Amino acid sequence: MCSRTMASKTPVGFIGLGNMGNPMAKNLVKHGYPVIVYDIFPEACKEFQDLGAQVTESPADVAERADRIITMLPSSPHAKEVYTGANGILKKVKKGSLLIDSSTIDPAVSKELAKAVEKMGAVFMDAPVSGELEGVGAARAGNLTFMVGGVEQEFNAAKELLTCMGSNVVYCGEVGTGQAAKICNNMLLAISMIGTAEAMNLGIRLGLDPKLLAKILNMSSGRCWSSDTYNPVPGVMEGVPSANNYQGGFGTTLMAKDLGLAQISATNTKTPVPLGSQAHQIYRMMCAKGYAMKDFSAVFQFLREEESL
């Protein structure tokens, strides 16, 4: 359970109030934590001011006022800037502070940040989330899964906050392993989504009814999450992005970003990932051809268009 016993005493800092950060921070407020917020866009802070949160001018200001801080940022460069920049957290971080980064970034950058944080006598943990596929809804409902990397002794302190925002909090190992779990999952997801789209498209071309084909796949060995829970073919399932012109869900841009991180990690560890590389190129091509804001299952539509050219 999310502990409320400390709520009256210790404020929590939250930096990055975007699509995922906003509902996550609101769940902390809901659980009675005084929240101190910062976002590079002041308008993102406005509704938190109305909820009674303190709004600050910089990440350094947050670090001055809170000794537990969660960051949720778009990319590795943003994370470096927020932690180590001119007005970054490390300019004013207190000794013994707990800093939890829920951004999805390069595991090597998480390790780099952890070293810098450690030098200041504070603790860094990476805790990326999965659940973006259910999108902002999952974040609002507190149904996210957090994959946490860092010193095991600090895990319970991190868990106290993360359980306010997620239904599963899993300890993965040293710093960077949370990111590693996240990017491995998303690489596999991209590969299986492309495979599902190819198989469905071929079956349709061979005269099979898409609903029937999906039913057969889902009772056979080809079954996967992309085929049975998030089918990419319009009309096969209700309540998924393919049923709504690929709106909502997990954007193609975000999938391309995560596949890029998988590529960097594969290069750094000399790991062959031929299908991961191919998936990365396919999602990058989709971004270049007008699919950037559509859900990643739109690869089905992309394949159909490629054929008709």
C-alpha positions in Angstrom: 0.0 0.0 0.0 1.0 3.6 -0.5 2.1 4.9 2.8 0.5 8.1 4.1 2.2 8.3 7.4 5.0 10.6 6.2 2.7 12.7 4.1 2.3 15.6 6.6 6.1 15.9 7.0 7.9 15.3 3.8 7.2 17.0 0.5 8.0 15.3 -2.7 9.6 17.0 -5.7 8.3 16.3 -9.2 10.0 17.5 -12.4 8.5 17.0 -15.8 4.7 17.3 -16.0 4.0 16.0 -19.5 1.6 13.4 -20.7 2.8 10.8 -18.1 4.3 13.1 -15.5 1.1 15.1 -15.0 -1.2 12.2 -13.9 1.7 10.6 -11.9 2.2 13.8 -9.9 -1.6 14.1 -9.4 -1.6 10.7 -7.8 1.0 11.8 -5.3 -1.2 14.8 -4.4 -4.2 12.5 -4.1 -2.3 10.3 -1.6 -1.7 13.4 0.6 1.8 14.3 -0.3 2.7 18.0 -0.5 4.2 18.2 -4.0 6.8 20.7 -5.2 6.8 20.9 -9.0 8.8 22.2 -11.9 8.3 22.0 -15.7 10.1 23.9 -18.4 6.7 25.0 -19.7 5.1 27.2 -16.9 1.6 26.5 -18.1 2.1 22.8 -17.2 2.4 23.9 -13.6 -0.7 26.0 -13.5 -3.2 23.3 -12.5 -0.8 22.0 -9.8 -0.8 25.5 -8.3 -4.6 25.3 -8.2 -4.2 21.9 -6.4 -2.1 23.5 -3.8 1.4 22.4 -5.0 4.4 24.7 -4.7 5.7 25.7 -8.1 9.4 26.5 -8.5 11.6 28.3 -11.0 14.2 25.5 -11.6 15.2 21.9 -10.8 17.7 23.3 -8.3 14.9 25.0 -6.4 13.0 21.7 -6.2 16.2 20.0 -4.8 16.5 22.8 -2.2 12.9 22.2 -0.9 12.5 18.4 -1.2 14.8 15.5 -0.4 12.7 13.0 -2.4 12.4 13.9 -6.1 10.9 12.1 -9.1 11.8 13.1 -12.7 9.8 12.2 -15.8 11.6 13.6 -18.9 11.5 13.0 -22.7 15.1 11.9 -23.4 18.7 11.4 -22.2 19.7 15.1 -23.0 16.8 16.4 -21.0 17.6 14.2 -18.1 21.3 15.3 -18.1 20.2 18.9 -18.2 17.8 18.5 -15.3 20.3 16.7 -13.1 23.7 18.3 -14.0 22.8 21.5 -15.9 23.4 25.1 -14.7 20.2 25.1 -12.7 20.1 21.4 -12.2 19.1 19.2 -9.2 22.8 18.6 -8.3 23.4 22.4 -7.8 21.3 22.3 -4.5 20.7 18.6 -3.7 20.8 17.7 0.0 22.9 14.9 1.2 20.9 11.7 1.6 18.2 12.8 -0.9 16.5 10.1 -3.0 16.3 10.9 -6.7 14.1 8.6 -8.8 14.2 9.0 -12.6 11.2 7.6 -14.4 12.2 8.8 -17.9 13.1 6.2 -20.5 16.7 6.9 -21.4 20.0 5.1 -22.3 21.0 2.8 -19.4 24.6 4.2 -19.8 23.2 7.7 -19.1 21.4 6.4 -16.0 24.7 5.0 -14.7 26.5 8.3 -15.5 23.8 10.3 -13.6 24.0 7.9 -10.6 27.8 8.5 -10.3 27.3 12.3 -10.3 24.5 12.0 -7.7 26.5 9.7 -5.5 29.4 12.2 -5.5 26.9 14.7 -3.9 26.1 12.1 -1.2 22.6 11.4 -2.6 20.9 8.3 -4.0 19.8 7.8 -7.6 17.5 5.1 -8.9 16.2 4.6 -12.5 12.5 3.6 -12.5 11.1 3.7 -16.1 7.4 2.8 -16.5 5.5 0.4 -18.7 1.8 1.0 -19.1 2.1 3.8 -21.6 0.2 1.6 -24.0 -2.9 2.1 -22.0 -1.6 5.6 -22.2 -2.5 8.5 -19.9 -5.4 6.4 -18.7 -3.1 3.9 -16.9 -1.1 6.7 -15.4 -4.3 8.4 -14.1 -5.6 5.2 -12.7 -2.2 4.4 -11.1 -1.9 1.2 -13.1 1.7 1.7 -14.2 4.5 -0.8 -13.7 7.8 0.6 -12.5 11.0 -1.3 -13.2 13.6 -0.1 -10.7 17.4 -0.1 -10.8 19.6 1.0 -7.9 20.9 0.1 -4.5 18.6 -2.6 -3.0 18.6 -1.1 0.5 16.9 2.1 -1.0 14.3 0.1 -2.9 11.6 0.3 -0.1 12.0 4.0 0.2 11.4 4.3 -3.6 8.6 1.8 -3.5 6.7 3.9 -0.9 6.3 6.7 -3.5 6.1 4.5 -6.6 3.1 2.5 -5.3 1.1 5.7 -5.2 1.5 5.8 -9.0 1.7 2.2 -10.1 0.2 -1.2 -9.4 3.5 -3.0 -9.9 6.9 -2.0 -8.7 9.7 -4.5 -9.6 13.3 -4.4 -8.4 15.6 -5.2 -11.3 19.1 -4.9 -9.9 21.8 -2.2 -10.1 21.3 1.3 -11.7 20.4 1.0 -15.4 18.7 -2.4 -15.1 15.3 -0.7 -14.9 16.0 1.0 -18.3 17.4 -2.3 -19.6 14.2 -4.2 -18.8 12.1 -1.5 -20.4 14.0 -1.2 -23.7 14.2 -5.0 -24.1 10.4 -5.3 -23.6 9.7 -2.5 -26.1 12.1 -4.0 -28.7 10.3 -7.3 -28.5 6.9 -5.5 -28.7 7.9 -3.7 -31.9 9.1 -6.9 -33.5 6.0 -8.8 -32.6 3.7 -6.0 -33.7 5.4 -5.9 -37.1 5.2 -9.7 -37.4 1.5 -9.6 -36.4 0.8 -6.9 -39.0 2.6 -8.9 -41.7 0.8 -12.1 -40.9 -2.6 -10.4 -40.8 -2.0 -8.6 -44.1 -0.8 -11.8 -45.9 -3.8 -13.7 -44.6 -6.2 -11.0 -45.8 -4.6 -11.1 -49.2 -5.0 -14.8 -49.3 -8.7 -14.4 -48.8 -9.0 -15.0 -45.0 -11.5 -13.0 -43.0 -9.4 -10.8 -40.6 -11.5 -11.6 -37.5 -11.3 -15.4 -38.2 -7.6 -15.2 -38.9 -7.0 -13.4 -35.6 -9.1 -16.0 -33.8 -7.0 -18.8 -35.3 -3.7 -17.1 -34.5 -4.9 -16.5 -30.9 -5.6 -20.2 -30.4 -2.3 -21.2 -32.1 1.4 -20.9 -31.5 1.7 -17.5 -33.3 -0.4 -15.9 -30.5 1.1 -12.8 -28.9 0.0 -9.7 -27.0 0.0 -7.8 -30.4 -2.4 -10.3 -31.9 -4.7 -11.0 -28.9 -4.9 -7.7 -26.9 -3.8 -5.0 -29.3 -4.6 -6.2 -32.8 -3.4 -3.8 -35.5 -6.1 -4.5 -38.1 -9.1 -2.1 -38.0 -12.4 -3.9 -37.2 -10.8 -6.9 -35.5 -11.1 -5.6 -31.9 -12.9 -2.8 -30.1 -11.3 -0.4 -27.7 -7.8 -0.4 -29.3 -6.2 2.3 -31.5 -6.7 0.3 -34.7 -10.5 0.7 -34.1 -10.1 4.5 -33.8 -7.9 5.4 -36.8 -4.8 4.6 -34.7 -5.4 7.6 -32.3 -4.1 7.4 -28.7 -2.1 4.5 -27.4 1.7 4.5 -27.7 3.0 6.9 -30.4 5.2 5.7 -33.3 7.7 8.5 -32.4 8.0 7.0 -28.9 8.5 3.5 -30.3 11.2 4.8 -32.7 12.9 6.5 -29.7 12.9 3.3 -27.6 14.2 1.2 -30.5 17.0 3.8 -30.9 17.9 3.3 -27.3 17.9 -0.5 -27.8 20.3 0.0 -30.8 22.7 2.2 -28.7 22.7 -0.5 -26.0 23.2 -3.3 -28.5 26.2 -1.4 -30.0 27.7 -0.7 -26.6 27.4 -4.4 -25.6 28.3 -5.8 -29.0 24.9 -7.7 -29.1 23.5 -8.7 -32.5 19.9 -7.5 -32.8 19.0 -7.9 -36.5 15.2 -7.8 -36.1 15.5 -5.0 -33.5 17.5 -3.0 -36.1 15.0 -3.7 -38.8 12.1 -2.7 -36.5 14.0 0.6 -35.7 14.3 1.4 -39.4 10.6 0.6 -40.1 9.4 2.9 -37.3 11.8 5.6 -38.4 10.4 5.4 -41.9 6.9 5.6 -40.5 7.8 8.8 -38.7 9.2 10.3 -41.9 6.0 9.3 -43.8 3.3 11.0 -41.6 2.7 8.3 -39.0 4.7 10.0 -36.2 1.7 10.8 -34.1 -0.3 7.6 -34.7 -0.2 4.6 -32.5 2.7 2.2 -33.3 0.2 -0.5 -34.4 -0.3 1.7 -37.5 2.6 -0.3 -39.0 -0.3 -2.5 -40.5 -1.5 0.5 -42.4 2.0 1.5 -43.4 2.7 -2.0 -44.8 -0.5 -1.8 -46.9 0.5 1.6 -48.3 4.0 0.4 -49.1 2.6 -2.4 -51.2 0.2 -0.2 -53.2 3.0 2.2 -54.2 
